[in-house]
Amino acid sequence: MCGVEKSQVFTDKSLMKSFVLLMSVLSLPLLAAEPYNALVLETVREMPDGGGYSTGRDAFDGLKRRVQVFDDTLRIDHLLKGPSFCSSATYIPFLEVLEKIHRQTKSLIEAATAPRLLPTEPDGSLLPDGFGVWGRWNANGPGTAGLFHDLDLGENFSDDAFREAKAGDFLKIFWIWGRGVGKFERGHSVVFTKVLPEGATGSRVQRVCFWSSHGYEDSRPSGMGEKCVPRSDIQNMIFSRLQNPENINRVLDADFPHENRYLSSLLDTESTIEEARRETGARVVQP
């Protein structure tokens, strides 16, 4: 550290905590260019394939079983097989990464934060779209990006040419058969894994690959796993990269609103990709 006296280093406790956190994670095996992306990929590779795709009560009950809090400590069962839907599938590796870092550092998730990560209100009802942590993640539009922006968990960006996207980034896909963002969108919450160029695996088009929970109209088993689709099926994308996991504790800040009104409005209103980017601070990577 050029020009810095030892007595000046880490006088801020939050800076010291961030340094210890990063060094602990860097000691884990790296599977991607970003250390937290590596943990995301490690986690989805551990999770069981299949289990069925569902947006019914069975999938929400499965989410509740996978995400629990005991003695103010978050407990994620990412190995539990069962029905899921896209945002419930991607929420599990997000939380499991936080839990892995917490086990490594013994200090990431504060006791009061853990219950805020449950998908339910204190009375046991599911958090509605745009409310709390899960409600943001599960919302129409840029749900994950909205959460990352509100808590400063990491960077949001659009990257249509995949110039900066990395395996292990969280990604919201907006399909071409939907309309805009919000009420009439058709979207998918996924973990980005790779891009296959034209000619790869016998395909004549560029294909985008990602991990999530998928439903299929043919005989393929539905549920969790990797899937690749033609790039031409995708209208828009917003990537979210986990960079500041310690900021999950900002849910305890007095100025953190329980409701993100933009996200909660998207069940009933239309928006645009430009507005979604503005609301989440997503920069546009030039092709």
C-alpha positions as CSV (number, residue, x, y, z in Angstrom):
1,M,0.0,0.0,0.0
2,C,2.1,2.9,-1.3
3,G,2.0,6.1,0.8
4,V,-0.2,4.7,3.6
5,E,1.1,4.4,7.1
6,K,0.1,1.2,8.9
7,S,-1.7,3.2,11.6
8,Q,-4.0,4.7,8.9
9,V,-5.1,1.3,7.5
10,F,-8.5,0.0,8.5
11,T,-9.4,2.6,11.0
12,D,-13.0,2.2,9.8
13,K,-14.5,-1.0,11.2
14,S,-16.7,-1.5,8.1
15,L,-13.7,-1.3,5.8
16,M,-11.9,-3.8,8.0
17,K,-14.9,-6.1,7.9
18,S,-15.1,-5.8,4.1
19,F,-11.4,-6.7,3.7
20,V,-11.7,-9.7,6.0
21,L,-14.7,-10.9,4.1
22,L,-13.1,-10.6,0.7
23,M,-9.9,-12.3,1.8
24,S,-11.9,-15.2,3.3
25,V,-13.8,-15.6,0.0
26,L,-10.7,-15.4,-2.0
27,S,-9.4,-18.4,-0.1
28,L,-12.2,-20.5,-1.5
29,P,-11.8,-22.3,-4.9
30,L,-12.4,-19.9,-7.8
31,L,-14.7,-21.1,-10.6
32,A,-15.2,-17.7,-12.3
33,A,-13.4,-14.3,-12.8
34,E,-15.3,-12.8,-9.8
35,P,-15.0,-14.5,-6.4
36,Y,-18.7,-14.2,-5.5
37,N,-19.7,-15.4,-9.0
38,A,-17.6,-18.5,-8.3
39,L,-19.6,-19.2,-5.2
40,V,-22.9,-18.8,-7.2
41,L,-21.7,-21.3,-9.8
42,E,-20.4,-23.7,-7.1
43,T,-23.8,-23.6,-5.4
44,V,-26.0,-24.2,-8.5
45,R,-23.7,-27.1,-9.5
46,E,-24.5,-28.6,-6.1
47,M,-28.2,-28.2,-6.4
48,P,-30.3,-31.1,-7.7
49,D,-31.6,-31.1,-11.3
50,G,-35.3,-31.4,-12.0
51,G,-37.9,-31.5,-9.2
52,G,-40.6,-30.0,-11.3
53,Y,-41.6,-26.5,-12.4
54,S,-44.6,-25.0,-10.6
55,T,-46.0,-21.7,-9.6
56,G,-48.5,-23.3,-7.2
57,R,-48.6,-23.7,-3.5
58,D,-46.3,-26.7,-3.6
59,A,-43.5,-24.5,-5.0
60,F,-44.0,-21.8,-2.3
61,D,-44.1,-24.4,0.4
62,G,-40.8,-25.8,-1.0
63,L,-39.3,-22.4,-0.8
64,K,-40.3,-22.0,2.8
65,R,-38.7,-25.4,3.6
66,R,-35.5,-24.4,1.8
67,V,-35.2,-21.0,3.6
68,Q,-35.5,-21.1,7.4
69,V,-34.1,-19.3,10.4
70,F,-33.1,-21.1,13.6
71,D,-31.8,-19.2,16.7
72,D,-31.4,-16.0,14.6
73,T,-29.2,-17.9,12.1
74,L,-30.1,-18.4,8.4
75,R,-30.3,-22.0,7.3
76,I,-30.6,-22.8,3.6
77,D,-31.3,-26.3,2.3
78,H,-30.1,-25.9,-1.3
79,L,-29.9,-29.6,-1.7
80,L,-33.7,-30.2,-1.2
81,K,-35.3,-31.5,-4.4
82,G,-38.9,-30.4,-5.2
83,P,-41.1,-28.1,-7.2
84,S,-39.8,-24.6,-7.9
85,F,-40.2,-21.6,-10.2
86,C,-37.6,-19.3,-11.7
87,S,-37.3,-16.6,-9.0
88,S,-37.6,-19.2,-6.2
89,A,-34.8,-21.2,-7.8
90,T,-32.4,-18.3,-8.1
91,Y,-33.2,-16.9,-4.7
92,I,-31.8,-20.1,-3.1
93,P,-28.2,-19.8,-4.5
94,F,-28.2,-16.1,-3.6
95,L,-29.0,-16.9,0.0
96,E,-26.8,-20.0,0.1
97,V,-23.8,-17.9,-1.1
98,L,-24.5,-15.4,1.8
99,E,-24.7,-18.4,4.2
100,K,-21.4,-19.9,2.9
101,I,-19.7,-16.5,3.4
102,H,-21.2,-16.2,6.8
103,R,-19.9,-19.7,7.8
104,Q,-16.5,-18.7,6.5
105,T,-16.2,-15.3,8.1
106,K,-18.5,-15.9,11.2
107,S,-19.7,-12.3,10.7
108,L,-21.6,-11.6,7.5
109,I,-25.3,-11.9,8.4
110,E,-26.3,-10.1,11.6
111,A,-28.8,-11.9,13.8
112,A,-31.6,-9.3,13.1
113,T,-31.0,-9.6,9.4
114,A,-31.7,-13.3,9.1
115,P,-35.5,-13.2,9.5
116,R,-35.7,-10.4,6.9
117,L,-34.4,-12.9,4.3
118,L,-37.4,-15.2,4.8
119,P,-39.9,-15.2,1.9
120,T,-42.7,-14.5,4.4
121,E,-44.1,-11.7,6.6
122,P,-43.9,-12.2,10.4
123,D,-47.5,-13.6,10.3
124,G,-46.4,-16.3,7.8
125,S,-47.9,-14.8,4.7
126,L,-45.8,-14.5,1.6
127,L,-44.2,-11.1,1.0
128,P,-46.0,-9.4,-1.9
129,D,-44.1,-8.2,-5.0
130,G,-41.8,-5.3,-4.2
131,F,-41.8,-5.7,-0.4
132,G,-38.8,-6.7,1.7
133,V,-36.0,-8.8,0.2
134,W,-37.9,-11.7,-1.3
135,G,-40.7,-9.5,-2.5
136,R,-38.2,-7.4,-4.5
137,W,-36.4,-10.5,-5.8
138,N,-39.7,-12.1,-7.0
139,A,-41.2,-8.9,-8.5
140,N,-42.1,-8.4,-12.1
141,G,-39.5,-6.3,-14.0
142,P,-36.0,-5.9,-12.7
143,G,-36.7,-7.5,-9.3
144,T,-33.2,-8.7,-8.5
145,A,-31.7,-5.5,-9.9
146,G,-34.0,-3.5,-7.7
147,L,-32.9,-5.3,-4.6
148,F,-29.2,-4.9,-5.6
149,H,-29.7,-1.2,-6.2
150,D,-31.6,-0.6,-2.9
151,L,-29.0,-2.3,-0.8
152,D,-25.9,-1.6,-2.9
153,L,-25.2,-5.3,-3.2
154,G,-23.4,-4.9,-6.5
155,E,-23.6,-3.6,-10.0
156,N,-26.5,-3.7,-12.4
157,F,-25.9,-3.5,-16.2
158,S,-27.4,-4.3,-19.6
159,D,-25.0,-6.0,-21.9
160,D,-26.6,-7.1,-25.1
161,A,-23.3,-8.2,-26.7
162,F,-22.0,-10.0,-23.6
163,R,-18.9,-7.9,-23.5
164,E,-18.7,-7.7,-19.7
165,A,-21.2,-10.4,-18.5
166,K,-19.6,-13.2,-16.5
167,A,-20.7,-16.7,-15.6
168,G,-22.4,-16.5,-12.2
169,D,-24.1,-13.1,-12.8
170,F,-27.7,-13.0,-11.9
171,L,-29.8,-12.1,-14.9
172,K,-33.4,-11.0,-15.7
173,I,-34.4,-12.0,-19.2
174,F,-37.3,-10.3,-21.0
175,W,-38.6,-12.5,-23.8
176,I,-39.6,-11.2,-27.2
177,W,-43.1,-12.6,-26.9
178,G,-43.8,-10.3,-24.0
179,R,-44.5,-6.5,-24.1
180,G,-42.1,-4.2,-22.3
181,V,-41.6,-4.4,-18.6
182,G,-44.3,-5.0,-16.0
183,K,-47.9,-6.1,-16.5
184,F,-47.5,-7.6,-19.9
185,E,-43.9,-8.8,-19.7
186,R,-42.7,-12.3,-20.2
187,G,-39.6,-12.8,-18.1
188,H,-37.2,-15.3,-16.6
189,S,-35.0,-15.0,-13.5
190,V,-31.8,-16.9,-14.1
191,V,-28.1,-17.3,-13.3
192,F,-26.1,-16.6,-16.5
193,T,-23.6,-19.4,-17.4
194,K,-22.3,-18.9,-20.9
195,V,-22.8,-18.0,-24.6
196,L,-22.5,-20.5,-27.3
197,P,-21.4,-19.0,-30.6
198,E,-22.9,-19.9,-34.0
199,G,-21.8,-23.3,-35.0
200,A,-21.3,-24.6,-31.4
201,T,-23.0,-27.9,-30.7
202,G,-24.4,-28.0,-34.2
203,S,-26.5,-24.9,-33.8
204,R,-26.7,-22.3,-36.6
205,V,-27.5,-19.4,-34.2
206,Q,-25.9,-17.9,-31.1
207,R,-27.3,-19.4,-27.9
208,V,-27.5,-18.0,-24.4
209,C,-27.2,-20.5,-21.5
210,F,-28.4,-20.0,-18.0
211,W,-29.4,-21.9,-14.8
212,S,-32.9,-21.6,-13.3
213,S,-36.1,-23.5,-12.9
214,H,-37.8,-24.1,-16.3
215,G,-41.0,-25.5,-17.6
216,Y,-41.1,-27.4,-20.9
217,E,-43.9,-28.1,-23.3
218,D,-42.3,-31.4,-24.5
219,S,-41.3,-34.5,-22.6
220,R,-38.2,-33.1,-21.0
221,P,-38.4,-33.1,-17.1
222,S,-39.1,-29.7,-15.8
223,G,-37.5,-27.9,-12.8
224,M,-33.9,-26.8,-12.0
225,G,-31.1,-27.1,-14.5
226,E,-29.2,-25.4,-17.3
227,K,-30.9,-24.4,-20.5
228,C,-29.7,-22.7,-23.7
229,V,-32.0,-20.6,-26.0
230,P,-31.4,-18.7,-29.2
231,R,-30.2,-15.1,-28.6
232,S,-33.0,-14.0,-30.9
233,D,-35.6,-15.1,-28.3
234,I,-34.4,-12.4,-25.9
235,Q,-35.6,-8.9,-26.1
236,N,-33.7,-7.3,-23.2
237,M,-31.5,-8.3,-20.3
238,I,-30.4,-6.8,-17.0
239,F,-27.5,-8.4,-15.2
240,S,-26.8,-8.1,-11.5
241,R,-23.3,-9.0,-10.1
242,L,-22.9,-9.7,-6.4
243,Q,-20.0,-7.5,-5.1
244,N,-20.9,-6.2,-1.6
245,P,-22.7,-9.1,0.2
246,E,-22.0,-7.5,3.6
247,N,-24.6,-4.8,2.6
248,I,-27.4,-7.3,3.0
249,N,-27.5,-5.9,6.6
250,R,-28.7,-2.6,5.3
251,V,-32.2,-4.1,5.4
252,L,-31.9,-3.0,9.1
253,D,-31.3,0.6,8.2
254,A,-34.0,3.0,9.2
255,D,-34.0,4.5,5.7
256,F,-34.4,1.2,3.9
257,P,-38.0,1.2,2.7
258,H,-40.0,-2.0,3.2
259,E,-41.7,-1.3,-0.2
260,N,-40.0,-0.6,-3.5
261,R,-43.0,1.2,-5.1
262,Y,-41.7,0.9,-8.6
263,L,-41.4,-2.9,-8.3
264,S,-44.7,-3.3,-6.5
265,S,-46.5,-1.3,-9.2
266,L,-45.4,-3.6,-12.0
267,L,-48.1,-6.2,-11.3
268,D,-50.7,-3.8,-12.7
269,T,-48.8,-1.2,-14.7
270,E,-46.5,-1.2,-17.8
271,S,-43.0,0.1,-17.8
272,T,-40.1,0.2,-20.3
273,I,-36.6,-1.2,-20.3
274,E,-35.3,2.4,-20.1
275,E,-37.3,3.1,-17.0
276,A,-36.2,-0.2,-15.5
277,R,-32.6,0.7,-16.0
278,R,-33.1,4.2,-14.5
279,E,-34.9,2.8,-11.4
280,T,-32.1,0.2,-10.8
281,G,-29.1,2.3,-11.8
282,A,-28.2,-0.1,-14.5
283,R,-25.6,1.1,-16.9
284,V,-25.6,0.1,-20.6
285,V,-22.5,-1.6,-21.9
286,Q,-21.9,-0.4,-25.4
287,P,-21.7,-3.2,-28.0
